[in-house]
Amino acid sequence: MIARLRQPEYAAAHMAKQGFTLVELVVSMAVMAVIIVAMGSSILIASRAMPDARSPTATRIAAAEALEQIVTELQYAVSVNQRSANMIEFCVADRNGDEVPETIRYAWSGTAATPLTRQYNGGTVVNILTDVRQFSLTYNLKTISIETPQGTEGAETILASYSATSNLADYPIGSSEWYAQYFFPTLPANTIAWKVTRVTFNAKYDATTDGEARVQLQLPTLGKRPSGIVLQENVLLESALRKNYALQEFTFSSVSGLSPLQGLCLVAKWVANGIACKIQGRNANVTETNLSLAKSTDSGASWSTLASQSLLFTVYGTVTTAGTPQTQTTYYLEGVDVTLRASSDTQSIVQTGVRLLNRPEVGP
């Protein structure tokens, strides 16, 4: 038999199955309203904290990104084609494998609210920033000045010579008999360089005319003997000579830029066929201190001085004397300071500097 619940027990069970009371509902709605209002306020605050595209913070960020791009490329410049306060065009090393440097140009018109542009290899001009109020480039140059002497080259003149009418002798040029005439030219006090244009001396053939020799100009040793360093040489064929002594002339085109403190050796070198020729000289009483005659009997390996002797010769050339020195100034771009403002807000300005790794040469 099912027991019946008593009235109080039934009422309690019935109340346990019911929902929130009106008071509870009102209280919970009030709490939810507070939470929703708080969330809305948080979202509003957060949205205001995020800069929009035209806020000072946003424009400063955009300007900083543009500056980073400029200095990143500029630091590797190998040359600078053009530059001004609002523009720079430079080249960087090849990037696409065609072995041709890449050309990059950044420019601003100088008018407020106009764009800062970038152009690559002469292609399409691209806006980096559209509303630029300030863009300036300051260049850090290193200046190197070198003073170089300027000279005036005079007309051809006799630089050194020796002539005589007594104690004349033959100096045969053979396989074991070479001769070298040292001479030190007579130069003006303000000489900065001299050169040889031609040399003359008397020569004749020996018994036959099939010999061959060389006429050289060599640098001398401290002992006024040939050093073996040949500046230039000419061919002397015995077939071109006469039975009696006659003046022979040899031209020189590359013996130039010589120091006024040095002399030269005129060398007669045997090449072929017995006695190649005979050269006229004086074998006694030569007293000039700027002349010295030497002889080699081992094909130029060693030389011995012949005291008081000299060939009869004349050396012609030109002398360059000092003028007013000229100063040459070279400029190297070591760094660039960049200032950029992409907003009317004067507080949104950004600045940076870059050091150019290659220090390209530029104009003043």
C-alpha positions in Angstrom: 0.0 0.0 0.0 1.4 3.3 -1.1 2.0 5.7 1.8 0.7 9.2 1.3 2.9 12.1 2.0 1.9 14.4 4.7 1.0 18.0 3.7 4.2 19.7 4.9 6.5 17.2 3.2 4.6 17.6 -0.1 4.9 21.4 0.1 8.6 21.2 0.6 9.1 18.8 -2.3 7.0 21.0 -4.5 9.0 24.1 -3.7 12.3 22.3 -4.4 11.3 21.8 -8.0 10.6 25.5 -8.8 13.1 28.0 -10.6 14.7 31.3 -9.3 12.6 33.6 -7.4 11.9 37.1 -8.6 14.4 38.5 -6.2 17.1 36.2 -7.4 16.3 37.0 -11.0 16.5 40.8 -10.4 19.8 40.5 -8.6 21.4 38.3 -11.3 20.2 40.8 -14.0 21.8 43.6 -12.2 25.1 41.7 -11.8 25.1 40.9 -15.6 24.4 44.5 -16.4 27.5 45.6 -14.4 29.6 42.9 -16.1 28.4 44.0 -19.6 29.1 47.6 -18.9 32.6 46.8 -17.6 33.4 44.7 -20.7 32.2 47.5 -23.0 34.4 50.0 -21.2 37.4 47.7 -21.5 36.8 47.3 -25.2 36.4 51.0 -25.7 39.6 51.7 -23.8 41.5 49.0 -25.8 40.1 50.4 -29.1 41.3 53.9 -28.2 44.7 52.5 -27.2 45.2 51.0 -30.7 46.4 53.8 -33.1 44.5 54.4 -36.3 46.3 55.0 -39.6 46.4 58.8 -39.1 47.4 59.0 -35.4 50.8 60.4 -34.5 52.0 57.0 -33.3 51.0 55.3 -36.5 52.7 57.9 -38.7 55.8 57.7 -36.6 55.9 53.9 -37.0 55.4 54.2 -40.7 58.2 56.8 -41.0 60.5 54.6 -38.9 59.9 51.6 -41.2 60.6 53.8 -44.2 63.9 55.0 -42.7 64.9 51.5 -41.9 64.5 50.5 -45.5 66.5 53.5 -46.7 69.5 53.1 -44.4 69.5 49.3 -45.0 70.1 49.8 -48.7 72.2 52.9 -48.4 74.8 51.4 -46.1 75.9 49.1 -49.0 76.2 51.8 -51.6 79.3 51.4 -53.8 78.8 54.7 -55.6 76.6 57.8 -55.4 75.4 59.2 -58.7 73.4 62.2 -57.4 72.6 63.7 -54.1 70.9 66.7 -52.6 69.1 67.7 -49.4 65.9 65.8 -50.5 67.2 63.2 -52.9 69.9 60.5 -53.2 70.6 58.1 -56.1 73.2 55.4 -55.5 74.3 52.0 -56.7 74.6 48.8 -54.8 76.3 45.6 -55.9 74.6 43.3 -58.4 71.6 41.5 -57.0 70.2 39.7 -60.1 73.2 38.1 -61.5 73.7 40.3 -64.6 77.0 41.7 -63.2 75.6 45.2 -63.4 75.2 47.3 -60.2 71.6 48.1 -59.2 70.5 51.8 -59.0 68.3 53.0 -56.3 66.8 56.5 -55.9 64.9 58.0 -53.0 63.4 61.5 -53.5 61.0 64.0 -52.0 59.8 67.1 -53.9 60.3 69.4 -50.9 56.6 70.3 -50.8 54.6 69.4 -47.8 52.0 66.6 -48.1 53.7 65.1 -51.2 55.1 61.5 -51.3 58.5 60.1 -50.5 59.3 57.9 -53.5 61.7 55.0 -54.4 62.8 54.1 -57.9 64.7 50.9 -58.7 66.9 50.6 -61.8 65.0 53.4 -63.6 61.7 51.6 -63.3 58.3 52.7 -61.9 58.4 55.3 -59.2 56.8 53.9 -56.0 55.4 55.9 -53.1 57.0 54.9 -49.8 55.0 57.4 -47.8 52.2 59.6 -49.2 52.0 62.5 -46.8 55.5 63.6 -46.1 56.1 67.0 -44.4 59.9 66.7 -44.0 62.6 64.6 -45.5 66.2 65.8 -45.3 69.6 64.2 -45.9 72.8 65.4 -44.3 76.1 64.1 -45.7 79.2 63.3 -43.7 82.2 63.8 -46.0 85.9 63.0 -45.5 88.1 65.3 -47.4 91.6 64.3 -48.5 93.8 66.9 -50.2 97.0 66.0 -52.0 99.4 68.6 -53.3 101.1 67.6 -56.5 104.0 69.4 -58.1 103.4 70.9 -61.5 106.1 71.1 -64.1 106.9 72.8 -67.3 108.8 70.8 -69.9 111.4 72.8 -71.9 112.6 72.5 -75.4 115.2 69.8 -76.4 118.6 70.7 -75.2 122.1 69.1 -74.7 122.1 67.4 -71.4 125.6 65.9 -71.4 128.4 65.7 -73.9 132.1 65.2 -74.4 134.4 66.1 -77.3 138.1 66.2 -77.9 140.7 66.5 -80.6 143.7 64.9 -79.0 144.4 61.5 -77.4 141.7 60.0 -79.6 141.4 56.2 -79.7 139.3 53.4 -81.1 137.0 51.4 -78.7 136.1 48.2 -80.6 132.8 46.5 -79.6 133.4 42.7 -79.6 132.2 39.6 -77.8 134.6 40.2 -74.9 134.8 44.0 -75.1 131.8 46.1 -74.2 131.9 49.8 -73.1 129.6 51.9 -70.9 129.7 55.7 -70.7 128.3 57.1 -67.5 127.1 60.7 -67.6 125.3 63.0 -65.2 123.4 65.7 -66.9 123.8 69.4 -66.2 120.3 70.6 -65.0 118.7 73.7 -63.6 118.3 74.0 -59.9 114.5 73.7 -60.0 114.5 70.6 -62.2 111.9 67.9 -61.1 112.5 65.5 -64.0 114.4 65.0 -67.3 114.3 62.7 -70.2 116.5 61.6 -73.1 115.4 62.1 -76.7 118.4 61.1 -78.7 122.1 60.2 -78.4 124.9 60.7 -80.9 128.5 59.4 -81.1 131.1 58.6 -83.8 131.4 55.1 -85.1 132.9 53.2 -88.0 133.0 49.6 -89.2 135.9 47.2 -88.7 137.4 45.0 -91.4 133.9 43.7 -92.4 130.4 45.0 -92.3 128.5 42.1 -90.9 128.6 43.0 -87.3 125.7 43.9 -85.0 125.5 45.7 -81.7 123.0 47.3 -79.4 123.0 50.8 -78.0 121.4 50.9 -74.6 120.5 53.3 -71.8 120.8 51.6 -68.5 120.4 52.7 -64.9 123.7 53.0 -63.1 125.0 51.5 -59.9 126.4 53.6 -57.1 129.8 53.0 -58.7 128.7 54.6 -61.9 128.6 51.3 -63.8 125.8 49.6 -65.6 123.2 47.9 -63.4 121.8 45.6 -66.1 118.4 47.5 -65.9 117.9 48.5 -69.5 115.5 51.4 -70.1 115.6 51.2 -73.9 117.9 50.0 -76.6 118.5 50.6 -80.3 120.1 48.3 -83.0 123.4 49.3 -84.5 124.2 47.4 -87.7 127.8 47.5 -89.0 126.5 47.6 -92.6 125.1 51.1 -91.9 128.6 52.4 -91.0 131.4 53.9 -93.1 135.1 53.2 -93.2 135.9 56.4 -91.4 134.3 57.8 -88.3 130.9 59.4 -88.8 128.2 60.7 -86.5 125.5 58.1 -85.6 122.2 59.1 -84.0 119.9 57.0 -81.9 116.5 58.2 -80.8 114.8 57.3 -77.4 111.2 57.6 -76.6 110.7 55.9 -73.3 113.5 57.1 -71.2 111.6 59.8 -69.2 110.6 60.8 -65.7 114.2 60.6 -64.6 115.2 62.0 -61.2 117.4 65.1 -61.2 119.6 63.2 -58.7 120.5 60.3 -61.0 122.6 59.8 -64.1 122.6 57.1 -66.8 124.9 54.7 -68.6 125.2 54.7 -72.4 126.1 51.0 -73.2 127.5 49.6 -76.4 126.7 45.9 -76.4 128.1 43.3 -78.8 125.5 41.0 -80.5 127.1 39.2 -83.4 130.0 38.6 -85.8 133.5 39.5 -84.6 134.0 43.2 -84.0 130.6 44.7 -84.4 131.9 48.3 -84.8 134.4 50.8 -83.4 133.5 53.8 -81.4 135.7 56.9 -81.0 136.8 58.2 -77.7 139.6 59.7 -75.7 142.0 57.5 -73.7 143.7 60.1 -71.5 143.4 63.4 -69.7 139.6 63.3 -69.2 139.0 65.3 -66.0 135.2 65.9 -66.0 133.7 64.5 -62.7 130.3 63.9 -64.2 131.7 61.4 -66.7 133.1 57.9 -66.3 134.0 55.1 -68.8 133.8 51.4 -67.9 134.7 48.2 -69.8 133.4 44.7 -69.5 135.3 41.6 -70.8 132.6 39.0 -69.7 129.5 40.1 -71.7 128.4 42.7 -69.1 128.6 40.4 -66.1 131.2 42.7 -64.5 132.7 46.1 -65.2 135.9 47.9 -64.5 136.4 51.7 -64.6 138.9 53.2 -67.2 140.4 56.2 -65.4 140.6 59.5 -67.3 138.8 58.1 -70.4 135.6 58.9 -72.2 133.7 58.2 -75.4 133.0 61.2 -77.6 129.2 61.6 -77.4 126.2 64.0 -77.0 123.0 63.3 -75.1 119.9 65.4 -76.0 116.7 65.7 -74.0 114.3 67.9 -72.2 114.1 69.2 -68.7 111.0 69.6 -66.6 111.2 72.4 -64.1 108.9 73.1 -61.1 105.9 75.3 -61.3 103.1 76.2 -58.9 101.9 73.1 -57.1 98.4 72.0 -57.7 96.1 70.7 -54.9 93.8 67.8 -55.7 91.0 67.3 -53.3 89.0 64.0 -53.1 85.8 63.6 -51.2 84.6 60.3 -49.7 81.0 59.8 -48.3 81.3 58.2 -45.0 77.8 58.6 -43.6 74.4 60.0 -44.1 72.0 61.4 -41.4 68.3 61.2 -42.4 65.3 63.1 -40.9 61.7 62.2 -41.8 58.3 63.4 -40.7 55.2 62.0 -42.3 52.5 64.0 -40.3 51.6 67.6 -39.5 52.4 66.7 -35.9 55.8 68.2 -35.3 56.4 65.6 -32.5 56.2 62.7 -35.0 59.6 63.3 -36.5 62.1 60.4 -36.7 65.8 60.6 -37.3 68.7 58.1 -37.8 72.1 57.9 -39.3 73.9 55.3 -41.4 77.6 54.6 -42.0 78.5 53.7 -45.6 80.6 50.6 -45.6 82.4 51.3 -48.9 83.0 55.0 -48.5 82.3 55.8 -52.1 84.1 58.8 -53.8 81.7 61.7 -54.4 81.9 65.3 -55.6 82.2 68.3 -53.2 
